[in-house]
Amino acid sequence: MIVMFTSVDRVETAVNAGQVSFITPVTEGTRIRFGEGRSVTVVEPLAEVVDVLNRTLAISGGE
């Protein structure tokens, strides 16, 4: 399932919750990492990102 966050340049960013491999806090907010060295940094705090991703995965059955 796709979830929406706000990137550090204030643009809406769509993230496929099933492809997230690692999440880490950074100065700007939270970095969401995917496979093959891809990542996006969003302004939402780590706890909010984890909560949104967990709820999305629970609804979708974990993809």
Secondary structure, DSSP 8 states (H G I E B T S, - for coil): -EEEEEBTTS-EEEEEGGG--EEEEETTEEEEE-STT-EEEESS-HHHHHHHHHHHHHHHT--
